[in-house]
């Protein structure tokens, strides 16, 4: 049986048993099912209100931000930053800006706390704002609830703070909207749901502070009395509460109220923050009561049983599906780790089994292709080695042949001059034999690179030593000068490395950089600690490399130089690889080339090295001899 048929059978059995259970136990199941549905609906409505509340806050933030970014506000901030400053011309600025952006509250406040202009209380001009110390943090958050003091009262509002960048000291824009009847009426509430707001002021309960956009003043006071116990409970505990409110003897008039505390600046659950208001979300139970009159308690029990069986069957189906998939995932990880002989066994004849069989076939094919590729690479490497060795040996053999021919000819034609020609020819022979020995030695060195003797090495000291070593060559007479710039990270720290091999690798990169700048330029040596790794960069300002050269530059025996062997960068890569690191190259035509060596840093090595300056220019100093790579 295929996997699809198994799923169809499972779902068919689930529906069958669910319908059978609903038919048998409808009266007991219906009540629980509706209660569950009612809870989910209430949760959805509360979530929708939170989303709308946040949307209104974002709108306030957007309008305050638009004012802060306006040209007039920027000019005002620039003028207030000049000394002496005069805030008098901006007395009416807040009022006009608030009207044009439909804000109920708006003030411009200087960084020292003086109010420049106030839309809701113009007489506060020049008075200090006590909350200015929190403004820098408020500029980073969205809308927040705040109690605004007015000339003869106080009002609750949704506020936002943004800074105007117009000089050395910022000027803050504090704007907001009232949380009143119009605000609540503007909320898009679903049918059967309403929102009320109680403004918490003082230690006592005041019925007049309850805002109900759908009721008159008298009915609002009556509603407040019904909600007093719920509001007092929230004021004491500063936690969300739920209560059923009976408005009359008819159960259809009942409402479930969710009381949500609204805190001041800060997180709404922080009890140390002031409780500014309590949001009351009412959900009518009329639909519930009418439905319960038609459906009895059996329906809820049947629904619960159906859900229970669905969960069990779904769990079984999930386990049946995920177990083979987990085996395939584990096998893929084994292949990624290098175990090419992994095999997945999934019994059966469904799609998962076919997938496992295809995976095994793919693994076997990959293993065969890998073996063929390794063999091809070995053959290609030996062919390239033979070609390069033949090319290198061919050059000195030709002068050897000519010298021997000259000796034979001189012996036959001019015996009296043979001694002089022999002395000259022997010198040539010895020189070419020495050249052959040097070529063979270079190839031998590449074949038997020594294993690094690891110890704790200060990277900055190694780089500084390389720079001092080549200092005289960079400014040598008869060649274009090269400027060397050291940029050493003081926190580069230590690595586990062979100091001599690392010194030779960096020296070889410096030699390549010098060859790339025959007309002079700039050589940059830098270190950096990056996420547990130490980066060593050698950059030049030469002509750069082509993309093809960047791809092949670390290949043994590949070189673009006339007399190069193509082993220098291959040796550098071998040294870096033996240290558990990697090397990469970045180049732009006409802008130079950068080689980056990345080595694993020793644990807890931050700050262990001596203090360095970020960038230094080298000055003449004593030069130490170097051992060429």
Backbone torsions as a table, in degrees:
resi	resn	phi	psi	omega
1	UNK	NA	134.3	-179.3
2	UNK	-73.9	163.2	-179.2
3	UNK	-64.6	-37.1	179.5
4	UNK	-62.7	-41.8	178.9
5	UNK	-65.8	-35.1	176.1
6	UNK	-62.6	-42.7	177.9
7	UNK	-63.1	-44.2	178.5
8	UNK	-60.5	-40.9	179.2
9	UNK	-64.3	-41.8	179.6
10	UNK	-62.7	-48.4	-179.6
11	UNK	-64.4	-38.0	178.6
12	UNK	-63.6	-43.6	177.6
13	UNK	-63.8	-39.4	179.5
14	UNK	-61.9	-46.7	179.7
15	UNK	-64.5	-41.0	-178.1
16	UNK	-61.5	-50.0	-178.7
17	UNK	-68.2	-33.1	177.9
18	UNK	-65.6	-46.9	179.6
19	UNK	-64.2	-39.8	178.7
20	UNK	-63.3	-42.0	-179.9
21	UNK	-67.2	-40.3	178.7
22	UNK	-63.0	-40.3	-179.2
23	UNK	-64.3	-38.4	-176.2
24	UNK	-81.0	-41.3	-171.8
25	UNK	-117.8	38.6	-173.6
26	UNK	-60.7	-38.6	-174.8
27	UNK	-68.1	-37.4	-177.6
28	UNK	-79.9	-32.5	-173.9
29	UNK	-82.9	-32.0	-172.9
30	UNK	-59.5	-41.0	-176.4
31	UNK	-64.5	-46.5	179.4
32	UNK	-64.4	-41.0	179.7
33	UNK	-61.0	-41.5	-179.5
34	UNK	-69.3	-38.7	176.7
35	UNK	-59.6	-42.6	178.0
36	UNK	-62.3	-44.6	178.9
37	UNK	-62.5	-38.5	179.6
38	UNK	-65.6	-41.9	177.7
39	UNK	-63.0	-42.3	179.8
40	UNK	-65.1	-39.0	179.4
41	UNK	-65.6	-41.9	178.5
42	UNK	-63.2	-43.5	177.8
43	UNK	-61.0	-40.2	179.0
44	UNK	-64.9	-37.9	180.0
45	UNK	-68.6	-40.8	177.3
46	UNK	-62.9	-41.6	178.1
47	UNK	-63.3	-39.2	178.9
48	UNK	-65.0	-38.9	178.7
49	UNK	-65.3	-42.4	177.1
50	UNK	-58.5	-40.7	-179.9
51	UNK	-65.3	-40.8	178.9
52	UNK	-68.8	-38.0	178.4
53	UNK	-61.6	-43.8	178.3
54	UNK	-66.5	-33.9	178.2
55	UNK	-64.2	-42.1	177.4
56	UNK	-63.3	-38.3	176.8
57	UNK	-63.5	-41.4	177.4
58	UNK	-63.9	-34.3	178.4
59	UNK	-66.0	-40.7	176.9
60	UNK	-63.6	-43.0	179.0
61	UNK	-61.5	-41.3	-178.9
62	UNK	-64.3	-42.5	-178.1
63	UNK	-70.4	-40.0	177.4
64	UNK	-65.2	-39.2	177.5
65	UNK	-64.6	-36.2	177.7
66	UNK	-64.5	-38.6	177.2
67	UNK	-65.4	-42.7	-178.2
68	UNK	-65.6	-27.7	-178.5
69	UNK	-95.4	0.4	-179.7
70	UNK	-72.2	155.8	-177.8
71	UNK	-64.6	-39.0	-178.8
72	UNK	-64.5	-40.4	179.0
73	UNK	-66.4	-39.4	179.7
74	UNK	-66.0	-40.2	177.8
75	UNK	-64.9	-39.6	179.1
76	UNK	-63.4	-43.6	179.6
77	UNK	-63.0	-38.7	179.1
78	UNK	-65.6	-40.1	-179.5
79	UNK	-67.5	-38.4	-179.5
80	UNK	-71.7	-20.1	178.3
81	UNK	-83.4	-12.7	177.7
82	UNK	-80.5	148.5	179.8
83	UNK	-113.0	127.4	-5.0
84	UNK	-78.2	151.1	-179.9
85	UNK	-104.8	152.8	-179.8
86	UNK	-130.0	112.3	-178.9
87	UNK	-88.2	-3.0	-176.4
88	UNK	-58.7	-44.5	-177.5
89	UNK	-62.5	-13.2	-174.9
90	UNK	-106.6	22.0	-177.9
91	UNK	-61.1	-38.4	-177.0
92	UNK	-98.4	4.6	-174.5
93	UNK	-63.7	-41.4	-177.2
94	UNK	-65.6	-39.3	-178.0
95	UNK	-64.6	-46.8	-179.4
96	UNK	-66.4	-39.5	179.4
97	UNK	-66.9	-38.3	178.9
98	UNK	-65.3	-40.8	179.7
99	UNK	-66.5	-42.3	-177.7
100	UNK	-70.6	-25.7	-179.6
101	UNK	-105.7	7.6	176.2
102	UNK	55.7	52.8	175.7
103	UNK	-114.4	141.6	179.1
104	UNK	-83.7	-29.5	179.8
105	UNK	-125.7	138.0	175.8
106	UNK	-160.8	129.1	176.5
107	UNK	-141.0	145.5	171.1
108	UNK	-106.5	124.7	-175.0
109	UNK	-126.6	131.6	176.6
110	UNK	-75.1	165.0	-176.4
111	UNK	-64.6	-23.5	178.6
112	UNK	-86.0	0.8	175.2
113	UNK	102.3	-7.4	-179.8
114	UNK	-74.5	134.1	179.2
115	UNK	-81.9	122.1	-179.6
116	UNK	-83.7	-42.4	-178.0
117	UNK	-156.8	142.7	-179.5
118	UNK	-135.2	128.0	-179.8
119	UNK	-80.8	-38.0	-176.3
120	UNK	-86.4	-18.3	-179.1
121	UNK	-149.5	80.1	-173.9
122	UNK	-58.8	-27.8	-176.9
123	UNK	-71.2	-6.4	178.2
124	UNK	-79.3	2.6	178.7
125	UNK	-55.6	124.8	178.5
126	UNK	88.1	-10.1	179.1
127	UNK	-81.5	154.6	-179.7
128	UNK	-78.9	146.7	174.1
129	UNK	-99.6	115.4	-173.1
130	UNK	-70.3	-23.1	-176.4
131	UNK	-91.8	13.2	-175.1
132	UNK	-65.0	-25.3	-178.8
133	UNK	-65.7	-25.5	180.0
134	UNK	-89.9	-4.9	-176.5
135	UNK	-61.6	-42.5	179.3
136	UNK	-57.2	-38.0	177.6
137	UNK	-74.2	-34.3	-179.2
138	UNK	-65.9	-28.8	-179.8
139	UNK	-66.2	-18.3	-178.1
140	UNK	-93.1	-8.1	-178.3
141	UNK	-109.0	172.9	178.4
142	UNK	-83.8	-149.2	-179.1
143	UNK	-71.1	145.8	179.3
144	UNK	-141.1	157.0	-177.2
145	UNK	-85.7	140.6	-178.6
146	UNK	-153.0	150.7	176.4
147	UNK	-100.4	115.2	-175.4
148	UNK	-97.7	128.1	177.3
149	UNK	-82.9	126.7	177.5
150	UNK	-106.2	-176.1	-174.5
151	UNK	-66.1	-38.3	-177.5
152	UNK	-126.7	6.8	-178.7
153	UNK	-162.9	-164.5	174.6
154	UNK	-138.3	155.4	-176.1
155	UNK	-139.9	146.2	178.9
156	UNK	-92.8	136.8	-177.5
157	UNK	-150.2	163.4	174.7
158	UNK	-100.5	115.8	-168.9
159	UNK	-116.3	163.7	172.4
160	UNK	-148.1	148.1	179.6
161	UNK	-124.0	131.0	175.5
162	UNK	-136.9	151.3	-177.6
163	UNK	-101.5	142.1	175.6
164	UNK	-96.7	122.2	179.8
165	UNK	-92.2	99.4	179.4
166	UNK	-138.9	15.5	-178.6
167	UNK	169.8	-162.9	-176.7
168	UNK	-69.0	-39.7	-179.0
169	UNK	-108.1	129.8	-178.7
170	UNK	-72.8	154.9	171.3
171	UNK	-113.6	127.7	-172.8
172	UNK	-95.4	142.5	173.1
173	UNK	-108.9	119.1	179.9
174	UNK	-115.2	112.2	-176.8
175	UNK	-135.9	159.5	179.8
176	UNK	-172.0	177.8	177.6
177	UNK	-123.8	150.8	177.9
178	UNK	-70.6	144.6	168.5
179	UNK	-99.8	87.5	-176.7
180	UNK	-131.7	-161.1	-177.9
181	UNK	-63.5	-40.6	179.8
182	UNK	-63.9	-37.1	178.3
183	UNK	-64.9	-46.5	-180.0
184	UNK	-67.7	-36.8	-179.7
185	UNK	-67.6	-26.6	-178.9
186	UNK	-76.1	-14.0	-179.7
187	UNK	-72.2	137.6	-179.4
188	UNK	-84.8	88.9	-176.5
189	UNK	-94.3	137.7	177.2
190	UNK	-65.3	165.2	179.2
191	UNK	-64.0	136.2	-179.8
192	UNK	85.9	7.8	-179.5
193	UNK	-129.5	143.7	176.6
194	UNK	-144.3	160.1	-177.2
195	UNK	-124.6	133.9	175.2
196	UNK	-123.3	158.9	-177.6
197	UNK	-136.9	124.8	175.4
198	UNK	-106.5	122.3	-179.9
199	UNK	-87.5	113.9	-174.9
200	UNK	-83.6	111.3	178.4
201	UNK	-136.4	124.2	179.5
202	UNK	82.2	-172.7	-176.6
203	UNK	-97.8	-4.9	-177.6
204	UNK	-110.6	162.7	175.2
205	UNK	-88.5	128.0	179.2
206	UNK	-120.8	116.1	-178.8
207	UNK	-60.3	-29.9	-177.3
208	UNK	-68.5	-15.2	-177.6
209	UNK	-87.1	1.1	177.1
210	UNK	-86.2	125.5	179.9
211	UNK	-102.8	117.0	177.3
212	UNK	-125.6	103.2	-175.1
213	UNK	-66.9	-16.8	-176.5
214	UNK	-100.0	7.9	-175.9
215	UNK	-134.3	159.2	175.8
216	UNK	-80.0	179.4	-177.7
217	UNK	-64.6	-42.1	-178.1
218	UNK	-66.7	-48.2	-179.7
219	UNK	-67.6	-28.7	177.1
220	UNK	-65.3	-39.8	177.4
221	UNK	-65.8	-38.4	178.2
222	UNK	-65.3	-40.2	177.5
223	UNK	-63.6	-38.0	-179.2
224	UNK	-61.6	-39.2	179.5
225	UNK	-64.9	-36.3	178.2
226	UNK	-67.7	-30.9	-176.5
227	UNK	-96.0	3.3	-175.0
228	UNK	-57.4	-48.5	-175.8
229	UNK	-63.1	-39.5	178.9
230	UNK	-65.3	-43.2	-179.5
231	UNK	-65.8	-43.5	178.6
232	UNK	-62.8	-36.0	179.0
233	UNK	-64.3	-41.5	178.6
234	UNK	-69.1	-38.2	-179.3
235	UNK	-65.1	-31.7	179.2
236	UNK	-78.2	-42.8	-172.7
237	UNK	-94.4	-17.9	-175.6
238	UNK	51.7	45.1	177.4
239	UNK	-138.8	157.5	179.0
240	UNK	-67.7	135.7	-179.0
241	UNK	-129.8	154.7	178.9
242	UNK	-128.5	137.1	-179.9
243	UNK	-149.9	149.1	175.6
244	UNK	-97.0	124.3	-176.9
245	UNK	-108.8	127.0	178.7
246	UNK	-98.5	116.2	179.3
247	UNK	-88.7	-26.1	-179.8
248	UNK	-156.6	-174.1	179.4
249	UNK	-74.1	-16.7	-179.6
250	UNK	-81.0	118.6	179.3
251	UNK	-60.9	-23.0	179.7
252	UNK	-67.8	-18.8	178.7
253	UNK	-86.8	-6.5	-178.2
254	UNK	-67.4	154.7	176.7
255	UNK	-136.5	144.3	171.7
256	UNK	-97.5	121.2	-178.7
257	UNK	-107.3	130.4	171.0
258	UNK	-103.2	116.2	179.9
259	UNK	-99.7	118.2	-175.1
260	UNK	-116.0	119.8	178.0
261	UNK	-71.5	137.2	177.0
262	UNK	-112.1	116.4	-175.1
263	UNK	-94.4	169.4	177.5
264	UNK	-77.4	-152.6	-176.4
265	UNK	-61.4	128.8	-176.6
266	UNK	121.0	-171.9	-179.9
267	UNK	-74.9	144.3	-175.3
268	UNK	-68.7	-17.6	-178.7
269	UNK	-95.6	1.1	-178.9
270	UNK	-81.1	112.7	-176.1
271	UNK	-68.4	-17.3	178.9
272	UNK	-76.4	-14.8	178.9
273	UNK	-83.9	151.4	-177.7
274	UNK	-70.1	139.6	174.1
275	UNK	-83.3	109.9	-175.4
276	UNK	-94.0	-31.7	-176.7
277	UNK	-159.8	166.2	176.5
278	UNK	-128.2	120.5	178.6
279	UNK	-89.0	126.8	-178.4
280	UNK	-114.1	114.3	179.4
281	UNK	-106.8	114.9	-179.0
282	UNK	-100.0	134.1	179.9
283	UNK	-123.4	117.1	-176.6
284	UNK	-68.5	141.1	178.2
285	UNK	-100.1	16.1	-178.1
286	UNK	-62.9	-46.6	179.8
287	UNK	-62.2	-37.2	179.1
288	UNK	-64.3	-45.5	-177.4
289	UNK	-65.8	-42.0	-179.0
290	UNK	-65.8	-37.5	179.4
291	UNK	-70.1	-41.6	-179.4
292	UNK	-65.3	-21.8	175.9
293	UNK	-72.3	-23.1	-179.2
294	UNK	-99.3	-30.8	-176.6
295	UNK	-116.0	131.9	-177.3
296	UNK	-91.8	-178.6	-172.7
297	UNK	-67.0	-17.7	-178.1
298	UNK	-64.8	-30.8	-176.1
299	UNK	-62.4	-40.4	-178.3
300	UNK	-65.4	-41.0	179.5
301	UNK	-64.9	-40.7	178.0
302	UNK	-62.4	-42.7	177.7
303	UNK	-62.5	-41.5	178.1
304	UNK	-62.9	-40.7	177.3
305	UNK	-63.1	-41.4	178.1
306	UNK	-61.9	-41.2	178.2
307	UNK	-64.8	-39.4	-179.1
308	UNK	-62.7	-46.9	178.8
309	UNK	-65.9	-35.1	178.7
310	UNK	-64.5	-38.7	179.1
311	UNK	-65.6	-44.2	180.0
312	UNK	-61.6	-46.6	-178.5
313	UNK	-67.3	-38.2	178.1
314	UNK	-64.2	-39.6	177.5
315	UNK	-61.6	-43.4	178.4
316	UNK	-62.2	-44.5	179.2
317	UNK	-62.9	-43.5	-179.2
318	UNK	-61.7	-43.2	179.1
319	UNK	-64.5	-38.6	179.7
320	UNK	-64.9	-31.8	-177.9
321	UNK	-85.4	-43.5	-171.0
322	UNK	-75.4	-27.6	-177.6
323	UNK	-61.7	-50.0	176.1
324	UNK	-64.0	-35.3	179.1
325	UNK	-64.9	-39.8	177.0
326	UNK	-63.0	-37.9	176.8
327	UNK	-63.0	-41.7	178.1
328	UNK	-64.8	-41.0	179.5
329	UNK	-64.3	-41.2	178.7
330	UNK	-64.7	-38.8	177.9
331	UNK	-64.9	-39.2	177.5
332	UNK	-63.4	-38.5	176.6
333	UNK	-65.0	-38.9	177.5
334	UNK	-62.2	-41.2	177.9
335	UNK	-64.8	-41.0	177.2
336	UNK	-62.7	-28.9	179.1
337	UNK	-83.3	-5.0	176.3
338	UNK	109.4	-2.0	178.6
339	UNK	-88.0	92.6	-174.9
340	UNK	-82.9	-4.3	-178.0
341	UNK	-98.6	15.0	-178.6
342	UNK	-67.9	147.5	-179.2
343	UNK	-139.1	135.7	-179.5
344	UNK	-107.4	128.6	179.5
345	UNK	-117.8	110.5	177.5
346	UNK	-124.2	106.4	-178.2
347	UNK	-69.7	155.3	178.6
348	UNK	119.5	-177.8	-179.6
349	UNK	-131.8	23.2	-179.6
350	UNK	-91.9	-172.6	-176.1
351	UNK	-64.1	-35.5	179.2
352	UNK	-64.2	-41.4	177.9
353	UNK	-64.0	-40.7	177.1
354	UNK	-64.0	-37.0	177.1
355	UNK	-64.4	-42.6	178.2
356	UNK	-62.9	-41.0	178.2
357	UNK	-63.4	-41.7	177.2
358	UNK	-64.2	-36.7	177.9
359	UNK	-63.7	-43.6	178.7
360	UNK	-63.3	-40.6	177.3
361	UNK	-63.9	-40.5	178.9
362	UNK	-63.8	-40.9	179.6
363	UNK	-62.8	-43.2	178.7
364	UNK	-63.9	-41.3	178.3
365	UNK	-65.0	-40.1	177.2
366	UNK	-62.9	-38.5	179.6
367	UNK	-64.7	-42.2	177.9
368	UNK	-64.9	-44.2	179.1
369	UNK	-64.1	-35.2	179.0
370	UNK	-64.9	-43.3	178.9
371	UNK	-63.0	-43.6	178.8
372	UNK	-63.0	-39.6	-179.9
373	UNK	-66.3	-40.7	178.4
374	UNK	-63.0	-42.1	178.2
375	UNK	-63.5	-42.6	179.1
376	UNK	-63.7	-38.5	178.9
377	UNK	-66.8	-39.4	177.9
378	UNK	-62.8	-44.3	179.3
379	UNK	-62.7	-43.7	-179.6
380	UNK	-64.3	-37.8	179.7
381	UNK	-65.7	-42.9	179.1
382	UNK	-66.7	-38.5	177.3
383	UNK	-63.0	-42.1	179.6
384	UNK	-66.3	-39.6	177.8
385	UNK	-62.9	-44.3	179.5
386	UNK	-63.6	-40.2	-179.4
387	UNK	-65.1	-45.5	-178.8
388	UNK	-67.4	-39.9	179.9
389	UNK	-66.6	-40.5	177.5
390	UNK	-63.8	-38.8	179.8
391	UNK	-66.2	-41.3	-178.3
392	UNK	-70.2	-36.1	-178.5
393	UNK	-79.3	-22.6	-177.7
394	UNK	-67.8	-35.9	-176.6
395	UNK	-63.0	-49.2	179.2
396	UNK	-75.7	-19.1	179.9
397	UNK	-69.7	-32.2	-179.3
398	UNK	-65.2	-46.7	175.1
399	UNK	-62.0	-33.2	177.2
400	UNK	-62.6	-42.0	179.3
401	UNK	-64.1	-44.4	179.5
402	UNK	-62.7	-39.7	-179.4
403	UNK	-64.6	-44.3	178.4
404	UNK	-63.6	-39.8	177.4
405	UNK	-63.3	-39.0	177.9
406	UNK	-64.1	-40.2	178.7
407	UNK	-62.7	-44.6	179.5
408	UNK	-62.9	-43.8	-179.6
409	UNK	-64.6	-42.0	179.3
410	UNK	-65.9	-35.2	179.6
411	UNK	-67.1	-33.1	-178.2
412	UNK	-84.4	-36.1	-172.4
413	UNK	-99.4	-37.8	-174.9
414	UNK	-132.8	78.7	-179.1
415	UNK	-63.2	-30.8	-177.7
416	UNK	-71.0	-23.1	178.7
417	UNK	-100.5	5.7	-173.5
418	UNK	-64.7	-39.2	-177.5
419	UNK	-62.3	-42.7	-179.5
420	UNK	-66.5	-43.7	179.1
421	UNK	-66.2	-34.3	179.4
422	UNK	-64.2	-42.4	178.8
423	UNK	-61.8	-44.4	178.9
424	UNK	-64.3	-42.7	-177.0
425	UNK	-68.5	-36.4	179.4
426	UNK	-64.5	-35.8	176.1
427	UNK	-62.3	-43.8	178.8
428	UNK	-63.4	-42.6	-179.7
429	UNK	-61.6	-45.0	-179.7
430	UNK	-63.5	-39.1	179.8
431	UNK	-64.6	-43.8	-179.1
432	UNK	-69.6	-35.4	176.5
433	UNK	-64.5	-39.4	175.8
434	UNK	-62.4	-38.7	177.4
435	UNK	-62.9	-41.7	177.6
436	UNK	-61.7	-42.2	178.6
437	UNK	-62.6	-38.7	179.0
438	UNK	-64.3	-41.5	179.6
439	UNK	-63.0	-47.0	-179.8
440	UNK	-64.0	-35.7	179.3
441	UNK	-65.4	-39.6	179.1
442	UNK	-64.0	-44.2	178.0
443	UNK	-65.3	-35.8	178.4
444	UNK	-67.3	-40.2	178.8
445	UNK	-61.1	-39.6	-179.9
446	UNK	-66.3	-33.6	-177.5
447	UNK	-75.9	-24.2	-177.2
448	UNK	-128.6	57.3	175.1
449	UNK	-62.8	132.9	-178.0
450	UNK	-69.8	148.9	175.5
451	UNK	-71.7	138.0	-177.4
452	UNK	-68.9	140.2	173.2
453	UNK	-94.9	96.3	-169.4
454	UNK	-74.6	138.3	172.5
455	UNK	-156.3	170.2	-179.4
456	UNK	-73.5	119.8	-175.0
457	UNK	-122.2	134.0	174.9
458	UNK	-82.2	111.6	-174.1
459	UNK	-60.5	-43.2	-178.3
460	UNK	-60.6	-36.3	179.8
461	UNK	-67.2	-39.0	179.1
462	UNK	-64.9	-45.2	-179.7
463	UNK	-65.0	-41.6	178.8
464	UNK	-63.3	-37.5	178.2
465	UNK	-64.4	-39.4	177.3
466	UNK	-64.3	-43.0	-179.5
467	UNK	-62.4	-42.4	178.4
468	UNK	-66.8	-32.7	-178.9
469	UNK	-64.1	-39.8	-176.7
470	UNK	-97.3	8.2	-174.1
471	UNK	-61.0	-45.7	-178.0
472	UNK	-67.5	-37.2	-180.0
473	UNK	-67.1	-31.7	179.9
474	UNK	-66.9	-30.8	-178.7
475	UNK	-113.5	24.8	-175.6
476	UNK	-67.6	141.8	176.4
477	UNK	-64.3	145.9	178.0
478	UNK	91.6	-3.6	177.1
479	UNK	-136.6	157.3	-178.4
480	UNK	-64.1	134.5	-177.1
481	UNK	-69.2	147.4	177.0
482	UNK	-121.6	126.4	179.1
483	UNK	-85.9	130.9	179.7
484	UNK	-107.9	126.8	-178.2
485	UNK	-119.3	120.2	178.0
486	UNK	-97.2	127.6	176.9
487	UNK	-128.6	87.4	-173.1
488	UNK	-102.9	126.9	178.5
489	UNK	-75.7	121.5	179.9
490	UNK	-60.2	-23.2	-178.2
491	UNK	-101.6	17.9	179.1
492	UNK	-60.6	-41.1	171.0
493	UNK	77.3	-150.8	-172.8
494	UNK	-109.9	154.4	171.1
495	UNK	-133.4	157.9	174.6
496	UNK	-88.4	107.1	-172.7
497	UNK	-155.1	167.2	170.5
498	UNK	-92.4	112.3	-173.1
499	UNK	-60.4	-39.1	-178.3
500	UNK	-66.6	-47.5	-179.9
501	UNK	-64.5	-41.4	179.1
502	UNK	-64.6	-38.2	177.2
503	UNK	-62.8	-42.4	179.8
504	UNK	-66.2	-40.0	-179.7
505	UNK	-63.5	-46.2	179.7
506	UNK	-66.8	-36.6	178.5
507	UNK	-61.9	-40.2	179.6
508	UNK	-65.0	-38.2	176.7
509	UNK	-65.4	-37.1	177.8
510	UNK	-65.8	-40.5	176.9
511	UNK	-61.2	-43.2	177.1
512	UNK	-61.0	-41.0	179.2
513	UNK	-64.0	-39.6	178.3
514	UNK	-65.5	-39.7	177.1
515	UNK	-64.7	-28.3	-179.4
516	UNK	-78.6	-8.1	-178.7
517	UNK	-125.4	66.4	-179.4
518	UNK	-66.4	-23.8	179.8
519	UNK	-100.7	16.8	-179.3
520	UNK	89.8	169.5	-179.9
521	UNK	162.8	-149.1	-176.5
522	UNK	-129.4	128.6	176.0
523	UNK	-109.2	126.1	-178.1
524	UNK	-117.4	123.3	174.4
525	UNK	-114.4	122.3	-175.4
526	UNK	-138.7	155.3	174.0
527	UNK	-129.4	156.3	-178.3
528	UNK	-159.8	139.7	173.6
529	UNK	-96.2	116.5	-173.9
530	UNK	-131.9	102.3	172.8
531	UNK	56.5	46.0	178.6
532	UNK	85.8	1.6	176.5
533	UNK	-122.1	152.3	176.7
534	UNK	-107.4	124.9	-179.3
535	UNK	-103.1	131.0	174.0
536	UNK	-117.0	121.4	-176.2
537	UNK	-117.7	133.4	174.8
538	UNK	-121.8	111.1	-174.4
539	UNK	-122.0	141.8	175.3
540	UNK	-126.2	165.4	179.5
541	UNK	-108.9	34.0	-178.4
542	UNK	-78.1	-159.0	-175.1
543	UNK	-76.2	-15.7	179.0
544	UNK	86.8	178.5	-178.0
545	UNK	-121.1	154.8	174.0
546	UNK	-79.7	159.9	176.9
547	UNK	-56.3	-37.2	178.6
548	UNK	-65.1	-40.8	178.4
549	UNK	-65.8	-38.0	177.8
550	UNK	-62.1	-35.7	-179.1
551	UNK	-73.1	-32.6	-172.4
552	UNK	-107.9	3.2	-169.1
553	UNK	-67.6	-26.2	179.6
554	UNK	-94.2	3.5	178.8
555	UNK	-73.9	130.1	179.0
556	UNK	-57.7	138.5	176.5
557	UNK	71.6	7.4	173.3
558	UNK	-94.7	127.8	179.9
559	UNK	-150.7	149.8	174.7
560	UNK	-106.8	2.9	179.6
561	UNK	-90.4	152.3	-176.2
562	UNK	-67.0	-40.0	-177.1
563	UNK	-114.6	21.1	-179.4
564	UNK	-86.0	155.2	177.3
565	UNK	-95.7	-14.6	-177.7
566	UNK	76.1	19.6	-178.3
567	UNK	-108.7	-16.9	-174.8
568	UNK	-59.1	-54.9	-178.1
569	UNK	-72.0	-28.2	174.5
570	UNK	-64.6	-38.3	177.0
571	UNK	-66.7	-40.4	177.3
572	UNK	-59.6	-45.3	179.2
573	UNK	-63.8	-37.5	178.4
574	UNK	-64.6	-42.3	178.9
575	UNK	-62.1	-46.8	-178.8
576	UNK	-63.3	-41.2	179.7
577	UNK	-64.4	-39.2	178.3
578	UNK	-65.1	-21.9	178.0
579	UNK	-91.4	7.9	179.5
580	UNK	75.4	20.1	-179.5
581	UNK	-114.0	-165.1	178.1
582	UNK	-149.3	157.9	-179.2
583	UNK	-129.7	141.4	177.6
584	UNK	-140.4	163.7	-176.7
585	UNK	-130.5	138.8	174.2
586	UNK	-125.0	131.8	-177.4
587	UNK	-146.5	143.6	175.5
588	UNK	-129.0	129.1	-177.1
589	UNK	-58.4	126.6	178.8
590	UNK	83.9	-4.9	-176.8
591	UNK	-122.8	-1.4	175.3
592	UNK	106.4	-178.7	-174.9
593	UNK	-133.0	144.1	177.8
594	UNK	-128.7	123.5	172.9
595	UNK	-100.6	132.8	-177.6
596	UNK	-120.5	117.7	174.1
597	UNK	-100.8	126.6	-179.5
598	UNK	-115.9	115.9	-179.1
599	UNK	-118.9	144.8	176.7
600	UNK	-68.4	131.8	-179.0
601	UNK	-77.9	150.2	173.8
602	UNK	-71.1	141.5	-176.5
603	UNK	-60.7	140.8	175.6
604	UNK	57.3	42.9	-179.1
605	UNK	-105.6	8.8	179.6
606	UNK	-67.6	131.5	175.2
607	UNK	76.0	10.0	-179.0
608	UNK	-84.1	-21.9	-177.6
609	UNK	-82.8	166.7	176.9
610	UNK	-68.1	156.1	-178.9
611	UNK	-68.1	136.5	177.6
612	UNK	-121.9	162.9	169.2
613	UNK	-93.5	150.5	-175.3
614	UNK	-61.1	-37.0	-178.0
615	UNK	-148.4	130.0	179.9
616	UNK	-134.9	151.2	174.4
617	UNK	-102.2	134.9	-178.2
618	UNK	-74.4	144.3	174.0
619	UNK	-120.0	158.8	-176.4
620	UNK	-56.5	139.9	177.7
621	UNK	-155.0	179.0	-177.3
622	UNK	-68.3	138.4	-177.7
623	UNK	-104.2	131.5	177.7
624	UNK	-96.9	147.9	177.6
625	UNK	-66.3	152.9	-178.5
626	UNK	-123.2	151.2	175.7
627	UNK	-98.0	115.8	-175.7
628	UNK	-66.8	151.2	177.3
629	UNK	-79.4	NA	NA
